[in-house]
């Protein structure tokens, strides 16, 4: 952890939301809710929060240098609509009331490329079923990966509870240094977006995966 990241992490209490406070937070929430799971150094969630001040933005991660970096971004930009939960993603999702999430990002989760490690991947059938409970009827789930077989796995597990939608329904594909680095290296990126509601998905002529 760099000195700047350590300073940011020391200021986490200003933005922290504990797992114990999640139910009360969402019960009292009237604004739309955006969640990013595994926010890295906080580039995307900070961009989103700044552009959408009327949304409540929740970042979930356990990587302390990244948490410190996000706190610093929030401080510099005076963001007041960001909260950070330092906990494993599934633990947090289980505590969130159903139908409360309007937009969920899972960008470039660890692909665990070796076959024997695939069981450690975040996006599996159990995760997809859990997300289906938490996303609102008009909510969108957006995932991105630069691993072809992980993209195949995402498409497979999400198809049981979600309908694939056109990626253009995402306001714009969020930019980050990780994405740019992958593109500069000539790597392919799979951007996948889903809705829980068939009627909502079909309004844009989307097809179930």
N, C-alpha and C positions, 0 to 999 in steps of 0.2 A: 504494500500500500504506500503510495506516495505521501509526502507531507501534506499536500493539498487535499488528497482524498481522506487522509486521517482527520484533518480539520473538518471536512464536510461530514464525515461520519460522527464526529463529536457533536455536531449540531443536529443530528437525526431527530432528537426528541421534538423539535419544532414541527416535523413532518410525519412523525411516527403514528401509525395506527396499529394497535395491538390486536392479535386475534380475538381477545376477549371483548373488544369493542366493536367488532365487525357487525354483529346483528343489530346493535343499536344504531350504528352509523347508517346502515342501509335502510332500516325502518324509518328513520327520520329524513331520508334522502328524497327530495322532490326533483332534483336536476338529473339529467342524463348521466350515466356512469360509463366511463371508459376504463378498461383494465389492460395492462400489459404485463404478461408473465415473462420473467427473465429479461429485464430491460437493459442489460449490458451496462454501458456507461451513461444511460439515461437520455441519449440523443432524441429518440423518437417520442417518448412520453413528454419530454420537455417541449418539443416542437408542438405536439398536439395540444398540450395544456395552454400554451401561449396563444395558439391560433383559435382555441375554443374555450374562452374564459367562463362560459356558462355551463361547461361540463365539469363534473367531478372526476378526477383522474387518480387511479389507484395503481401503483407499481408494486409488483410482488417479486422479490428476489432474496437470495441469501448471500450473494457475493458482496462482501463489505467494501472493497475498493469501488465497485460500481455504485453501491448505495451512496458512498461519500461523494462520488462524481455527480450523481443526480441531485443530491442536496445542494452542492455548489451551483449547479445550473439553476435550480429553483431560487436560490438566494440572489444570484446575479440578476435574474429576470423578474424578481419579486413575484413569483408565482404563488398564489394562495389557494389554488384548486388542485394541488397534488398532495397525496398521502402515500406513505410507503409502509408496506408490511414486510418485515424481515422474517419470512417463514417459507416452508415448502409449499409449492403451488396447490397441490391437492388438499392439503390441510386447510388452506385459506378458502378454497372453493367450497369445501364441505360446510364451512361456517356461514357462508353467504346465503341469505334467503333466496328462494327460488324466484325466477323470472325478473331479476333485478339488474342484470348486466345488459347494456345497450350495444356495446362494442368491445370485443376482446381480441387482442393481438397476442400471437405467439410467434415471434420472429426468430428464425434460425436457432431453434433449440438444439442442444447437443445431439448430434446424430448417432453417437456411439457406433461407429462404423463396423466394428468387428461383430460377426454373427452372434457370438456368445454373450455380447453385451446388449443386444437389441432389447432385452427385457427391461433395461434401465431407461429406455426412451420415455419421454413425458407423454407423448401423444399415442395412446393405445386405446383399446376398446373401452376400458373402464373410465379413462379420462374423458373420452368423447361422450359417454353416457352422463357423466357428472356435469359437463359443460351444458348439455342439452337441458338439464334441470335449471341451470342458473341464468341462461340467456333469455332475454325477453322475446315475445312473439315476433317483434320486428327487428330484433337484434341481429348483429352480424359477427361472425367469427372469421378472423383473417389470420392465415398462417403462411409462413415463407420458409423455404429450406433450399440449400444448395446440394442436397444429397438425393439422388434420384430414387433410391430404394426407400428412403424415408418419405418422400413425396407419395410414392405408391402406397405406403402404409397409412399415411394420413388420409388419402382418398378412400382407402378400404374401410377404415374404422369410422370415418365421419359419415359414410353413406347410410349407416343404419338409422341415424337420428336426424340428419341434416340434408338439405338440398343445396347443391352447388350453384353458385351465382357467378355472374360475370365480375371479373376483378375490377372493372371500371366502376362498380358500385362503391368501391372504396374511394373516398374523396380524392386521394392521390396516394400512390405507393410511397410510403415514408422512406426518406433517404437516411443512410447512416454510413459511417466509415467502413463497417463490415461489408455492407452490400456493395459499396463502390469498389472495395478491394477485390471482392469476388468477381465483379464484372470486369475489372481491369485485368484479372488473371484469366479471363476467358471462360469462367465457370458459368454453367447454366443455373438459373434460379427459378424455382417453382413457386408461384404466388397462387394461393388457394383461398377462396372465400365461400362462406356458407351461411345459410339461414335455416332456422328451425322450422319455420312455417312454410308449407308448400304453397299456400295461396299467395303469400308475399313474394316467394321466389318466382312463381309463374307470372307475376305481373310484368316481369322483365324477360319473359320467354326463356327462363333458365330451366335446365334439365337436371334431374336427380343424377348424382354420380353412381 
